[in-house]
């Protein structure tokens, strides 16, 4: 059974329909949810859990509407449980997915951090993705420019970016070309959609980071 309310002949294999907007989008731009045995809605960011999936566009406004207007229940046509702080949980999971991808790139020798290392890669025209912490010095960040053929990511804090490199914090990171770079861009796009403003974390996420 196809994972959407649309007939399988109307969608490509990578497309799903948002239960909030009704838009058909690439599944990499959406979040999948399933219903557990206790009739509770669970996020399935990897889109691998068994069961019927309910898809929502990967942005905070769509997620809020899905919860506030009981759209999961309307789609499932039955009463469901939605845990408190679901959006914060999704933000935590999405941040972890992005940082895990950056860690993989680092271990594969495809990502570096630090101003001088990033500057060197930029000078060699080997940067596919430039990542800069949104709370880093604007003056320092302005010294490094995103190449015309590269992507820019700015939705992580210095503390979060530092986690990926096993250091206290990091401001600048560069990723070379390859499959991991594409995945990093995809995961960053979804995380950016969760944060109310460019680079702004939810109050719950801020508290969790401050408690570390």
Backbone bond lengths (Angstrom), bond angles and torsions (degrees), N, CA, C in turn:
res aa  C-N    CA-C-N  psi(-1)  N-CA   C-N-CA  omega(-1)  CA-C   N-CA-C  phi
1 X - - - 1.472 - - 1.527 109.42 -
2 X 1.323 116.82 130.97 1.454 119.43 -178.60 1.520 110.19 -70.02
3 X 1.310 115.60 147.75 1.451 122.90 -171.01 1.522 112.50 -84.37
4 X 1.293 118.45 53.78 1.458 122.36 -178.89 1.503 109.29 -169.00
5 X 1.319 116.80 164.18 1.456 119.99 178.18 1.520 111.49 -79.93
6 X 1.353 117.26 -13.17 1.455 120.38 179.92 1.522 110.37 -77.10
7 X 1.323 116.64 151.90 1.462 121.06 174.92 1.511 109.15 -65.41
8 X 1.331 117.22 140.85 1.454 120.53 -172.62 1.525 113.42 -60.61
9 X 1.324 117.90 -24.35 1.456 119.95 -178.24 1.525 112.69 -77.57
10 X 1.335 117.31 -12.91 1.466 120.20 -176.86 1.521 112.85 -93.64
11 X 1.329 117.81 -9.30 1.453 121.42 -177.04 1.518 111.89 -123.74
12 X 1.328 114.83 147.86 1.449 119.41 170.70 1.528 108.37 -75.66
13 X 1.329 116.83 165.67 1.463 120.17 -175.60 1.518 113.03 -63.79
14 X 1.328 117.65 -24.45 1.466 120.92 -178.69 1.526 112.34 -100.89
15 X 1.325 117.77 11.44 1.467 120.91 -178.01 1.531 111.27 -109.07
16 X 1.342 114.38 146.38 1.456 120.90 175.69 1.529 109.05 -141.59
17 X 1.329 115.57 161.31 1.465 120.72 -179.25 1.526 110.35 -104.63
18 X 1.319 116.76 128.12 1.460 122.28 178.97 1.521 110.32 -72.54
19 X 1.330 117.30 129.33 1.466 120.54 -179.28 1.520 111.78 -73.25
20 X 1.330 117.39 -11.10 1.468 121.46 -179.23 1.523 110.97 -94.35
21 X 1.310 116.65 -55.23 1.468 120.69 -174.62 1.525 113.49 -93.76
22 X 1.325 116.47 -19.46 1.460 120.16 -175.45 1.512 113.05 78.94
23 X 1.330 116.68 1.03 1.466 121.31 -179.69 1.523 111.07 -75.12
24 X 1.303 115.84 145.44 1.458 121.39 174.16 1.524 107.06 -97.33
25 X 1.332 115.78 122.19 1.456 120.75 -175.07 1.516 109.93 -134.62
26 X 1.320 115.02 166.40 1.454 120.50 172.65 1.525 108.54 -64.56
27 X 1.312 117.29 138.68 1.458 120.46 -176.79 1.525 112.84 -62.88
28 X 1.337 117.84 -22.56 1.456 120.60 176.93 1.524 112.13 -70.71
29 X 1.324 117.33 -11.01 1.457 121.88 178.65 1.525 111.12 -103.92
30 X 1.347 116.38 15.99 1.455 120.36 -174.81 1.525 110.51 -137.70
31 X 1.335 114.82 168.48 1.454 121.72 173.42 1.524 109.08 -114.60
32 X 1.320 115.53 139.32 1.458 121.11 177.82 1.531 109.18 -102.43
33 X 1.315 115.25 142.55 1.461 121.91 176.84 1.522 109.02 -129.46
34 X 1.330 115.60 148.95 1.454 120.47 174.57 1.525 109.01 -128.44
35 X 1.320 116.08 171.64 1.460 121.98 177.33 1.522 108.37 -108.40
36 X 1.339 116.90 125.33 1.464 119.40 -179.82 1.531 110.18 -83.19
37 X 1.333 118.57 175.22 1.474 121.12 -177.64 1.525 114.06 -59.46
38 X 1.344 117.08 -20.44 1.470 120.71 178.55 1.523 112.18 -94.00
39 X 1.327 116.26 14.85 1.474 122.14 -179.57 1.529 112.74 61.91
40 X 1.320 115.61 34.78 1.464 120.74 175.60 1.516 109.57 -106.62
41 X 1.331 115.15 139.56 1.457 120.49 178.27 1.526 109.96 -75.44
42 X 1.336 115.99 128.01 1.453 121.27 179.54 1.530 110.02 -122.08
43 X 1.339 117.92 135.91 1.474 120.04 175.33 1.519 110.36 -73.80
44 X 1.315 116.35 140.40 1.467 122.56 178.41 1.517 107.57 -129.78
45 X 1.331 116.55 76.30 1.458 121.41 -172.81 1.523 112.61 -64.16
46 X 1.326 116.53 -29.79 1.465 119.62 179.05 1.518 111.45 -81.92
47 X 1.332 117.19 -9.85 1.466 122.78 179.15 1.528 112.07 55.79
48 X 1.340 115.90 45.33 1.457 119.99 -177.90 1.528 113.58 -124.57
49 X 1.324 117.74 -10.80 1.457 119.94 -177.27 1.525 110.65 -72.23
50 X 1.336 116.99 146.16 1.468 119.71 -179.56 1.523 111.69 -71.70
51 X 1.303 115.38 158.01 1.461 120.45 178.19 1.511 112.35 111.27
52 X 1.310 115.00 167.29 1.455 120.63 178.88 1.520 110.42 -65.26
53 X 1.316 116.99 136.36 1.452 120.80 -179.40 1.512 112.73 -104.10
54 X 1.322 115.24 146.82 1.459 122.55 174.58 1.520 106.18 -119.60
55 X 1.321 116.49 125.85 1.453 121.04 -170.88 1.528 111.85 -109.81
56 X 1.343 115.25 136.29 1.465 121.67 -179.72 1.531 107.98 -131.95
57 X 1.328 116.36 137.11 1.464 120.97 177.90 1.527 109.85 -55.53
58 X 1.320 116.09 141.38 1.468 121.62 -172.74 1.523 111.64 -80.65
59 X 1.322 115.47 69.76 1.457 120.44 172.66 1.522 108.31 -150.76
60 X 1.314 115.23 156.11 1.450 120.51 -173.10 1.525 112.90 -63.94
61 X 1.331 117.48 -38.31 1.464 119.40 -177.65 1.523 111.77 -64.27
62 X 1.329 117.73 -40.42 1.466 120.52 178.63 1.518 111.11 -66.86
63 X 1.319 117.21 -40.85 1.454 120.74 178.76 1.525 111.22 -63.86
64 X 1.327 116.26 -41.77 1.466 119.62 178.64 1.528 111.22 -62.35
65 X 1.317 116.66 -43.85 1.465 120.40 179.81 1.525 111.21 -64.78
66 X 1.326 116.41 -38.73 1.469 120.07 179.56 1.520 110.69 -59.97
67 X 1.339 115.81 -37.98 1.467 120.75 -179.40 1.526 111.02 -79.02
68 X 1.328 116.59 -49.98 1.465 120.94 -174.54 1.519 112.87 -65.75
69 X 1.318 118.03 -33.48 1.464 121.77 -177.69 1.533 112.77 -98.92
70 X 1.329 116.33 11.67 1.476 121.66 177.44 1.527 112.42 54.04
71 X 1.329 116.09 39.79 1.466 119.11 -175.86 1.526 112.62 -73.59
72 X 1.333 117.38 -24.16 1.463 118.96 174.34 1.533 109.34 -65.03
73 X 1.331 116.13 -44.48 1.463 120.67 179.70 1.523 111.12 -64.77
74 X 1.313 116.77 -41.07 1.454 120.16 -179.66 1.523 111.23 -65.24
75 X 1.331 116.29 -36.92 1.460 119.85 179.09 1.525 111.13 -71.85
76 X 1.333 115.63 -39.15 1.467 119.97 -178.87 1.528 112.05 -82.60
77 X 1.337 115.75 -18.13 1.463 122.00 -179.09 1.523 111.84 60.89
78 X 1.344 114.71 40.78 1.458 120.22 174.34 1.518 109.24 -163.77
79 X 1.314 116.79 164.13 1.458 121.98 -178.28 1.527 110.14 -72.97
80 X 1.332 116.25 134.72 1.454 121.66 -178.46 1.525 110.76 -131.23
81 X 1.336 115.73 159.64 1.447 121.94 176.14 1.528 109.39 -103.97
82 X 1.327 115.69 135.17 1.463 120.52 176.75 1.520 107.96 -123.79
83 X 1.311 116.46 117.79 1.464 120.63 -176.02 1.522 111.35 -66.74
84 X 1.315 115.82 149.28 1.461 120.87 176.15 1.524 109.17 -67.27
85 X 1.310 116.75 140.51 1.457 120.75 178.88 1.512 113.91 76.94
86 X 1.339 117.24 25.69 1.460 120.49 -177.96 1.525 111.71 -62.06
87 X 1.328 117.52 -41.47 1.461 119.97 -178.41 1.527 110.99 -65.60
88 X 1.342 116.76 -38.28 1.454 120.43 177.04 1.527 110.34 -63.95
89 X 1.321 116.58 -39.48 1.467 120.66 177.90 1.533 110.60 -61.63
90 X 1.322 115.75 -42.50 1.461 119.91 179.48 1.524 109.88 -64.77
91 X 1.328 117.22 -40.61 1.467 120.49 178.67 1.530 110.67 -61.12
92 X 1.336 116.39 -42.70 1.465 120.52 178.07 1.521 111.22 -62.13
93 X 1.325 116.26 -45.17 1.468 120.77 -179.90 1.524 111.10 -64.96
94 X 1.338 116.09 -40.17 1.459 119.55 -178.49 1.528 111.27 -69.38
95 X 1.328 116.41 -40.03 1.456 120.17 176.49 1.525 110.11 -60.81
96 X 1.323 116.60 -42.63 1.465 120.81 179.10 1.523 110.99 -62.86
97 X 1.328 117.51 -41.42 1.460 120.66 179.11 1.531 110.93 -61.20
98 X 1.326 116.47 -43.37 1.459 120.18 179.55 1.525 111.02 -64.87
99 X 1.332 116.85 -46.52 1.460 120.15 -179.53 1.522 111.30 -64.65
100 X 1.324 117.32 -35.57 1.468 120.34 177.20 1.533 110.87 -63.40
101 X 1.328 116.70 -39.11 1.462 119.92 178.17 1.528 111.11 -65.80
102 X 1.335 116.13 -39.38 1.466 119.51 178.43 1.526 110.22 -66.90
103 X 1.334 116.81 -39.09 1.472 120.31 176.71 1.524 110.98 -60.52
104 X 1.329 116.18 -44.27 1.467 119.80 178.84 1.526 111.07 -60.05
105 X 1.332 115.48 -41.64 1.465 119.90 178.89 1.526 110.30 -64.49
106 X 1.329 116.53 -39.55 1.473 119.80 178.45 1.526 110.36 -62.83
107 X 1.324 116.77 -47.07 1.467 120.85 -178.08 1.531 111.42 -66.18
108 X 1.329 116.21 -27.59 1.466 120.01 178.91 1.522 112.08 -86.13
109 X 1.321 116.32 2.63 1.453 120.17 -179.41 1.517 113.42 74.90
110 X 1.346 116.40 21.11 1.461 121.15 -177.87 1.525 113.12 -107.49
111 X 1.334 117.59 4.12 1.469 120.54 -179.90 1.522 109.42 -144.71
112 X 1.312 115.86 139.18 1.463 121.84 177.09 1.526 108.00 -133.18
113 X 1.336 115.58 160.47 1.464 119.51 174.73 1.519 109.09 -133.16
114 X 1.307 116.03 162.94 1.453 121.00 -176.99 1.525 110.33 106.05
115 X 1.303 115.98 139.18 1.468 121.17 -174.04 1.531 112.46 -56.23
116 X 1.325 117.34 -49.76 1.469 120.42 -174.93 1.527 112.06 -66.28
117 X 1.341 117.05 -42.08 1.465 120.19 -179.77 1.527 111.15 -65.74
118 X 1.330 115.69 -40.98 1.462 119.48 178.69 1.521 110.49 -67.00
119 X 1.315 116.39 -42.68 1.465 120.68 178.73 1.523 111.10 -59.30
120 X 1.339 116.72 -40.52 1.461 120.82 179.55 1.523 111.61 -63.55
121 X 1.358 116.67 -43.97 1.465 119.90 178.62 1.523 111.10 -64.33
122 X 1.319 116.14 -38.66 1.462 119.83 178.82 1.534 110.39 -63.23
123 X 1.314 116.64 -38.57 1.469 120.37 -178.99 1.522 111.82 -67.42
124 X 1.345 116.34 -24.12 1.458 121.17 -179.94 1.532 111.88 -94.47
125 X 1.332 115.63 3.66 1.470 121.39 179.15 1.529 111.29 57.25
126 X 1.336 115.23 43.15 1.459 119.80 -179.19 1.525 113.10 -114.33
127 X 1.331 117.69 12.57 1.461 120.92 -175.83 1.518 111.49 -96.63
128 X 1.327 115.70 123.66 1.459 121.76 175.71 1.528 111.37 -96.70
129 X 1.346 115.53 -31.81 1.465 121.34 179.82 1.520 109.07 -138.64
130 X 1.328 116.43 128.40 1.464 121.71 173.23 1.522 107.62 -106.47
131 X 1.332 116.28 125.74 1.460 121.79 179.25 1.519 108.46 -116.97
132 X 1.329 116.68 129.39 1.457 120.81 176.55 1.522 109.71 -134.25
133 X 1.331 115.69 135.37 1.463 121.05 -179.55 1.520 109.75 -64.74
134 X 1.334 115.65 133.78 1.472 118.31 -176.06 1.512 112.62 -67.81
135 X 1.358 117.48 -21.44 1.459 119.45 -179.50 1.528 112.09 -100.48
136 X 1.323 117.05 15.01 1.458 120.40 174.89 1.520 110.82 -80.27
137 X 1.304 116.46 168.87 1.464 121.57 -179.55 1.525 110.97 -61.61
138 X 1.311 116.01 125.27 1.458 120.39 178.89 1.515 111.74 -62.35
139 X 1.306 115.91 -36.17 1.469 120.39 179.88 1.526 110.15 -65.40
140 X 1.341 116.49 -42.88 1.450 120.33 179.98 1.516 112.14 -67.68
141 X 1.317 116.25 -40.32 1.466 120.27 -178.77 1.517 111.40 -68.29
142 X 1.322 116.08 -32.17 1.466 119.81 -177.96 1.524 112.42 -66.55
143 X 1.324 117.28 -17.15 1.463 120.81 -179.35 1.530 112.18 -76.48
144 X 1.324 116.38 -14.36 1.463 121.01 179.38 1.526 108.94 -116.26
145 X 1.303 117.01 124.67 1.461 121.19 -176.82 1.525 111.00 -109.26
146 X 1.316 116.04 143.73 1.452 121.20 176.98 1.524 109.72 -73.52
147 X 1.325 118.44 125.73 1.470 120.51 177.92 1.528 111.08 -59.54
148 X 1.308 116.43 155.21 1.460 121.49 -177.42 1.520 112.67 -58.80
149 X 1.318 117.32 -32.65 1.461 120.77 -176.33 1.528 112.80 -98.81
150 X 1.329 116.68 13.47 1.462 121.18 -177.51 1.528 111.02 -113.90
151 X 1.339 115.95 169.18 1.459 123.30 177.84 1.524 109.60 -107.62
152 X 1.333 115.11 151.60 1.464 120.83 177.90 1.520 110.01 -115.36
153 X 1.333 116.50 137.04 1.467 122.54 176.73 1.523 108.10 -124.03
154 X 1.311 116.68 128.29 1.461 120.05 -179.40 1.508 113.53 -139.38
155 X 1.335 117.70 30.15 1.468 121.29 -175.87 1.523 113.33 -103.37
156 X 1.341 117.83 8.65 1.459 121.59 179.11 1.522 110.44 -110.79
157 X 1.334 115.97 148.15 1.458 120.23 175.09 1.527 109.30 -83.41
158 X 1.318 116.61 168.31 1.468 120.65 177.71 1.523 110.59 -62.90
159 X 1.320 117.02 -36.31 1.460 121.16 178.92 1.523 110.71 -66.12
160 X 1.329 116.79 -44.23 1.458 120.19 179.31 1.523 111.52 -64.75
161 X 1.322 116.38 -46.49 1.462 119.98 -179.67 1.521 110.62 -63.49
162 X 1.328 116.44 -34.69 1.451 120.22 177.50 1.523 112.13 -62.43
163 X 1.332 116.98 -33.95 1.468 121.01 179.46 1.531 110.85 -57.19
164 X 1.305 116.60 -39.22 1.460 120.52 -176.83 1.528 112.09 -67.99
165 X 1.335 116.45 -21.08 1.466 120.62 -178.61 1.529 112.32 -113.71
166 X 1.335 115.69 13.38 1.462 122.09 176.73 1.526 111.86 54.67
167 X 1.306 115.14 45.81 1.454 121.35 175.75 1.517 108.28 -138.42
168 X 1.322 117.03 168.31 1.460 120.40 -174.50 1.521 112.31 -61.69
169 X 1.307 116.94 -42.23 1.460 120.57 176.78 1.517 109.58 -158.94
170 X 1.310 114.90 164.35 1.463 121.47 178.04 1.517 108.17 -149.88
171 X 1.307 116.58 140.83 1.463 121.68 -178.58 1.527 111.34 -105.97
172 X 1.323 116.58 -41.43 1.462 121.65 -174.67 1.523 110.76 -118.12
173 X 1.318 115.99 137.33 1.464 121.56 176.92 1.527 107.92 -145.68
174 X 1.321 115.57 144.79 1.463 120.37 176.92 1.523 108.79 -131.53
175 X 1.328 115.52 140.69 1.456 122.14 179.46 1.523 108.24 -121.63
176 X 1.324 115.72 133.34 1.461 119.70 178.35 1.527 110.01 -82.80
177 X 1.312 117.24 173.40 1.462 121.18 -175.36 1.526 111.29 -69.02
178 X 1.337 114.91 157.50 1.458 120.79 179.78 1.518 110.86 142.21
179 X 1.319 115.33 177.33 1.457 120.41 -178.08 1.507 113.48 -62.69
180 X 1.329 117.89 -34.43 1.459 120.60 179.62 1.525 111.37 -65.68
181 X 1.317 116.90 -36.19 1.467 120.39 178.51 1.523 110.52 -61.24
182 X 1.313 116.67 -41.40 1.464 120.83 178.84 1.517 110.93 -63.79
183 X 1.343 116.28 -43.20 1.457 120.16 179.10 1.527 111.44 -64.44
184 X 1.326 116.22 -39.80 1.464 120.67 179.13 1.524 110.49 -61.06
185 X 1.312 116.86 -43.15 1.467 121.03 179.01 1.529 110.54 -63.61
186 X 1.318 117.77 -41.87 1.463 121.92 179.24 1.524 111.47 -62.65
187 X 1.329 116.02 -47.19 1.465 119.34 -178.48 1.526 110.87 -67.80
188 X 1.322 117.64 -36.23 1.460 121.06 178.56 1.521 111.13 -66.20
189 X 1.319 116.66 -37.59 1.463 120.81 178.91 1.525 110.47 -61.38
190 X 1.317 116.60 -41.06 1.463 119.95 179.56 1.533 111.14 -69.78
191 X 1.325 116.92 -38.92 1.467 119.15 178.98 1.523 111.06 -66.31
192 X 1.312 116.89 -41.44 1.468 120.58 179.53 1.524 110.73 -58.63
193 X 1.342 116.61 -38.55 1.451 119.96 179.32 1.518 113.80 -65.38
194 X 1.340 116.89 -22.15 1.464 120.95 -179.93 1.513 112.90 -82.61
195 X 1.303 116.92 -22.56 1.454 120.31 -175.48 1.518 110.14 -92.42
196 X 1.328 115.79 126.75 1.461 121.52 -167.31 1.517 113.72 -54.08
197 X 1.300 115.27 -41.63 1.456 119.85 175.52 1.517 106.93 -123.02
198 X 1.300 116.52 170.69 1.452 120.28 -179.88 1.521 109.85 -58.50
199 X 1.338 116.20 111.84 1.455 120.28 178.25 1.505 115.34 81.51
200 X 1.343 119.82 7.45 1.454 119.90 -178.13 1.523 110.44 -96.36
201 X 1.311 116.90 126.77 1.453 121.96 178.40 1.516 108.88 -88.08
202 X 1.323 116.84 158.45 1.451 121.45 174.89 1.525 108.86 -67.61
203 X 1.348 119.08 155.98 1.467 120.96 178.60 1.524 112.43 -56.02
204 X 1.338 116.58 -36.93 1.464 120.03 -179.76 1.525 110.63 -64.81
205 X 1.348 116.66 -43.10 1.458 120.59 -179.71 1.522 110.60 -66.66
206 X 1.324 118.33 -38.48 1.457 121.66 177.81 1.533 110.13 -60.72
207 X 1.324 116.35 -43.94 1.455 120.24 -179.41 1.531 110.79 -63.34
208 X 1.327 116.76 -42.29 1.458 120.05 -179.90 1.526 111.59 -61.81
209 X 1.325 117.22 -42.40 1.462 120.98 179.70 1.521 111.47 -66.97
210 X 1.330 116.94 -39.28 1.457 121.11 -179.50 1.529 112.81 -67.84
211 X 1.334 115.79 -25.05 1.466 120.36 -178.45 1.524 112.13 -82.60
212 X 1.327 118.39 -8.59 1.467 120.96 -178.53 1.526 112.28 -72.14
